[in-house]
Structure formats: structure tokens, C-alpha cells
């Protein structure tokens, strides 16, 4: 019935694909990002299973856990319960799929449970401390190996596809020790030091942020977009409550005036009562979407001058909305 899996090109997407590959015996897997689905840049039919991505115009099964994607369906007057597959507000898409398969009485390997538990933590950034976040667990080793810069998208997708099959067929603790995974994990450790240097040179707090709650990482001065992971900023400013990264969008290697923005909460707000929602900030600004703990958006600008003006307004508006949240 189903022929392909189309999934997000991150750790949660890889684990989701591994579960679907096991359940439906599928070997053909494609990786993409949410924006490609939203812009209908990927051809999808009723023979495809879509994981951890916005709902496309058509598909065979759809699995997702993003609140914003549910809101987009509501805007289109589509009830997610009527879509084959499942939508639930869970810590990871892998959790949605795993529970769906359990409800279908599918017998799965015992190691799937451990894999999904760690996927929940990684995808929702639900660590209890910086020490817990930095611990080299099997899931973190695999996740960091995914974050390494590859020479091409084809090369990265080949690696992601191999991970899917490994995670499908054997315990993820074993997968984390495979030579290729270890090689990329060690390469990531080297890249991470460079990321910390770039973040240190590019981050600041706005004048109105007197309590230094939101770290701003401004990458717009780079002519080639540097590869960073924004949450590493919390290693430099451990008391901050959130981080926002802003940079130019590059098209075929050419810098444009359009901006991409991503934001996430720090570990300091985990397991504590708060009313902060990054996804709601993006939705209020009408630039993007995401979870309460992490979200991203796009801002289109007419010129470099317009970009600089809108960037400053964006930072101010993010902090303004942030300050009004309980």
C-alpha cells in the first residue's frame, strides 16, 4: 500500500522513519525540512508516509506532534482526527508513531522503547541540567553525528538513511558505537569548539533586556552563513532563559536580504512553572511556528536597509511579547 517514507532530516525524523520502516517494511526514505513541505516543493502522494513535518496536500499516513501544524490545519478547517495516521502533542513524533503502533498491537523490539524515551528528551530539549544535556548518551552521540556538516545534502541523506536501517534493526546503544557514527561524533566535537567561538563573537543582550534573559545571536554580518547550534550559547551564558538566532537566508550560496530566525528556551525553565511559549511568539509575529520550547520563522525584506530595520524591530518585538507572557 505504502511505498515511501518522507521525514524530517533530524534525529526525531530519523527515529520516526526507523519505526515506520519496521512497521510497513519500507526501504525508500526521503529527508526534507518543514519549509519544503509548506511550499509544496516535495512531490507527495497517497503512497507516502509523512513524519514530523507539516501536513501536505495529500499523503497516505501523517504523523506529527507540532502544535503549530495543528493550528494550521484548524485555519484550513481540517480536523487532524480525520487524517490517516495520528497527530498528538507529544515530546517527539517518534512517541506519536510508537504509541500508534502499540495501539495497533504490533509487536516491536524491546529496544524501541528506550530509543523513543531518549528521542523524547532530545527533541523537546527536556534535560534537567546542563550536565545532563552534555552527557554522552547513545542518543546524544547519534544526534551529534547528524549535526556534522557534510560535503553535500546527498552525502548527509545517505548517512541518515543508513541510520534509519541501523536503528530499525538493532539497539541504538550498538548503533552509537559503530565506527562511522563515532567518527562523525568526534568530528562534531571539533566543529563545536568553532561554533562556540562564533557564538561568543556574535551574541549580545538588548539594552531593554536588563536581566539578560534572551541571548541574541546575530549572524547577519557573515557573507557565508556559519554552521552553529544556538543552544550552545547557554554554555556561555548559563543564567539566560532563552536564545534567539538571526541570520540571512542563502539561496544557492548567495546571501539574500531575507532573514531566518530560530529561538528556544533554556534548561532553566524545564520542570518549572512558566507561561513562556516560543511558538506563540512566532505565531503572534506571523513569521513562523514551532513548539512552546522551540520555534523558527522567516522574515522577508526588500533591501539591506529594510533588513537591518526589520531585524531590529524583530528583536524588540520578540522581547516585548516575551515580557508579556506569564
N, C-alpha and C positions, 0 to 999 in steps of 0.2 A: 504493500500500500504506500509506504513512505520510502523515499529514495535518498534524501539528503538531510543533513543537519546544518543549519545556519546559526552560528552562535557568536557571542561577544568574544573579542580577542583578549580576554583577561583570564585570571585564574578561575573565577566563578564560571565563566563561559566554557573553559576547558573541562572543568569537572562536570558541568551540566551536559556537555557533549558526551563525556565518558558514560554517564548514566543512560543517556538516550541511545548511545551506540550499543550498550549492553542489552537494553530492553527491546530494541527494534532491529538488532543485528545489522546496523548500518555502518558502512565504511567510508562514505563520501561526506566530508566535512568542510565547510567553508567558514572563514572567520571575517568579521567586519565590526564596525563601530555603530553606535546608535544613530549618528547623523546620517550615515549612508542609508539606513532604513527609512528614516524620516523623510529624506529627499527622494526616496524611491529609486535609488541608484543600483539596487541589487534586485535581480530578477528572482521572484519567489512565486511558487505555485502551490497547489494543494497536495503536492508530493513532498513538501518540505516541512521539517520540524524546526521551529524558530525558538531559540533560547536566550534569555537575558537581554532582550532587545525590544524596542517599541513594536507594537502590533502592526504588521504590514497590511497591505490591502487584501492579501489573500495568503493562506498557508494551511497546511494540514493540521498541525498542532502548534499551539503557542504556550510557552511557559515564561513567566516573568514575575518580578516582585517589586518593581519600582512604582512608587506612589504617583509620580508624575505621569507615567504611562497610563495608569488607571484614570487619572484626571483627563488625559487627552481622549480616552475612549468616552468618558462622560460628555465631553464637549461635542463629540461626534454622535452622541445618543446611542452608543453601543454598550450593552451590558456585558462585562467580561465573562459572566457566567454562561453566556450563550456561545462563547468561542471554544472550540475543541481544544483541550489541553487544560491548563489551570493558571489562574492568577491568584496570588496570595501575598500579603505584606509580611514576608519572612526576611530573615537576615541575609539570605542568599537565594539565588534562583535554583541552585543545586538542592536546597532544602525543599523548595516547592516541588521539584521533579521527584525527589526521593520519597516524599510523602505521597505523591500521586501514585507512584509505582507500588508503594506499600498498600495503598488503598485498592490497587488492582490485584492484590495478593501475589505479586511477582516475587519469587524467591531470589534474593540478591546476596552477593558475597558479604560476609560479616565486616570486611574492611571498608565497605562503602559507608557504614555508619560513622566510623572515625574520620574518614575523609570529608564527609559532609559537615561534621561538627567543626572541623578546622576551617572549612570554607566559610561557614557562618561567621567565624571570628575575623578572618582575613577580609572578607568582602564588606563587612559592616564596621571594620576597624574597632572591634569591640574588645580591646585589651584593657586590663585593669591597671597597668602601669607601663612606663617606658621600658622597664626591664623585661616585662612580659612581651612587649612589642618587638624588642630586639633579640629575643631568644631564638636560636636557630632550630626551630621545629621543622619536621619534614615538610609541612605545608609552606612554611616561610621560605625554605630552601628552594622549593619548586617555584613559588611565586616570584622570588627574586630572580630566578633564572629566566623567567618570562620577561622581566623588565629590562633585560640587557638589550642594548642596541644591536640590531642585526644589519648586515650589509644591504638587505633588500626585504621587502614585505613577503616575497616568495620564500625566502630563507626562513623568516620568522614563522610563517604559516606552516611550513614543513615541520618545524620543531613543535609547534602547538599541536599539530596533527599526531605526531609521534607520542606526545604526552597523553593525548586522549586515549590512545590504544594502551599505553602502559598503565595508566590509571584505571582503565576498564578491566585489565587482566590480572593485576597483581597489587598487593598492598602498597599504599603510597609511601610508606616508610622505605620500602625497597626501591621505589622509583627515585626517591630523593638521593639515593646513594649511587645511582647509575653514573658512569664516567662523564657522559655528556652533560647531565644535569649539574654535576659537581664542577665541571669545567666552566659552565656558564655562571654558576653561582659565585665562583671565585672571580670571574671577570666582572660580575656585578659589584663585588666588594671594592674593586679598584675604581670602577666608574662612580661609585657612591661618594668616594672622597672628593672627586672632581665636582660632583653635584653639590656637596656641602660648601665647597669654595664659591661656586657660582651663586648659591642661595645667600651666603654671607655677604657677597658683594652687591646683591640686588634686592635685599629685603629692608623694610623700614616700617615704622608705625606712623599713622597720620597724626597731625597736630591735635585733632579733636579726640584722638584715642589716648587720653591721658593715663589710662590704666593699662595700656599696652595689651589689649585683648585680642586684636586681629593683626597678625603678621601679613604684610603686603609684600609679595614677590613680584617685582616689575621687570619683565624681560623684554620690554619694547625697544630697548636700546641695542639689542643684538640684531645684526644683519642676517645671522643664521640662528634659528631657534635652538637654544641649548636643550639637552635632554636632562630633565630633573624630575624628582619625585617630591612634590610640595610638602608632604608630611615630614620630611627630613628637617624642615625648618623648626620643628618642635625640639629637636636636639640642640638647637642654638638658642631658642627662647622657650624654655620648658614651662614657664608660667602662663604662656598665651593660651587663649581659649579657642582660637580658630586661625586658619591661614587661607589667604586668597592669592591665587597666581594669575597674573595677567600677561598676555603676550600676543604678538601679531600672528595672524593666520598666514601660513605659507602655502602657495599653490604652485606645484611643480618646482619647488625650490625657490620661488620668487616671493619676497616679502610683500604682503598687502597691507592696506590700512585697516582692515577689519581685525577685530580683537576676539580672542578666545579667553574665557575666564573660567576658572575652576576653584572650588572652595571646599574646605572640610573642617569639621570640629576636631578639637584636640582630645587627648585621653583624659584631660582634667574634667571633662563633662560626662565621661562614661560613668554609668551607675550612680548618677546624681540627678536629682530632680531639677529640670530646667525646661524652658519653653523655646529653646533655640531650634530653628529649622532652616538649614541652608537651602533645601529645596524650595521652601516657601519664599525665601529671599529672591531666588532666581525667577520664580513664577510671578512674584509681585513686580519685578523689574521687566517681566515679559521678554527675557532673553534666553531662558533655558529651563532646566528641570533637574531632578535628582531625588536623593533621599533626604531625610532630616539631617543626617550626619555628613553628607557629601553631595555636591551637585556641580553642574557646569552649564555654561551658556556661551552665546555668540553675540557680538555687538558689531553691526555694520556701520562703517564710517566712509564719508565721501572724499576725504583728503587727509593728509598728515596732520594738518592743523585741527581738523574736525576730530581726528583720532585722539590727539592729545587732550582736547577739550572734553570729549566724551569719556575718556579714561578717568580723568579727574572727577567728573560728575559721578561716574560709576562707583568709584571708591567711596565717595562721600555718601551716596545713596545706600550702598551696602551697609556702611556703618550706621546710617540713620535707621534703617529697617531693623538691623541687629539690635540697636539700642531700645527699640520699642517692643521687642519680643521679651516675654517674661523671663 
